[in-house]
Amino acid sequence: MNRDDAKVIAAHLEAAISQLSLALQEANVRLPSAALEQFRRSVGLHIGNLSFELLDPIYAEHPDLAPPGVLDR
């Protein structure tokens, strides 16, 4: 994947992760504890999958696109 395409795609994936994080913040305030645990697990799995399966390969090919600290893990 060329760098320009990778940059655009990574930005959308990062935005999706950000939106999932915001949804989790809202869920923390609004959901009962039993429902919250399932929601947390599901959001965590989706964020992990987006990161591992989609963003990590982009960052491996174009390390300059990775946010600070991401490649240090």
Secondary structure in CASP SS format (residue, H / E / C, confidence):
PFRMAT SS
TARGET T0000
AUTHOR 0000-0000-0000
METHOD secondary structure of the structure
MODEL  1
M C 1.00
N C 1.00
R H 1.00
D H 1.00
D H 1.00
A H 1.00
K H 1.00
V H 1.00
I H 1.00
A H 1.00
A H 1.00
H H 1.00
L H 1.00
E H 1.00
A H 1.00
A H 1.00
I H 1.00
S H 1.00
Q H 1.00
L H 1.00
S H 1.00
L H 1.00
A H 1.00
L H 1.00
Q H 1.00
E H 1.00
A H 1.00
N H 1.00
V H 1.00
R H 1.00
L C 1.00
P C 1.00
S H 1.00
A H 1.00
A H 1.00
L H 1.00
E H 1.00
Q H 1.00
F H 1.00
R H 1.00
R H 1.00
S H 1.00
V H 1.00
G H 1.00
L H 1.00
H H 1.00
I H 1.00
G H 1.00
N H 1.00
L H 1.00
S H 1.00
F H 1.00
E H 1.00
L H 1.00
L H 1.00
D H 1.00
P H 1.00
I H 1.00
Y H 1.00
A H 1.00
E H 1.00
H C 1.00
P H 1.00
D H 1.00
L H 1.00
A C 1.00
P C 1.00
P C 1.00
G C 1.00
V H 1.00
L H 1.00
D H 1.00
R C 1.00
END
